Amino acid sequence: MKWKCIVCGYIYEGEQPPEFCPVCGVGSEKFILL
């Protein structure tokens, strides 16, 4: 699965979104499933 941070556009690959965005620091609630 791929998740996108809606704040900065960071793409994360994993079963769940990360707890925090490593780029801009927002929480997992700001990630959407692609």
Sequence and secondary structure as in RCSB ss.txt:
>XXXX:A:sequence
MKWKCIVCGYIYEGEQPPEFCPVCGVGSEKFILL
>XXXX:A:secstr
 EEEETTT  EEESSS  SB TTT  BGGGEEE 
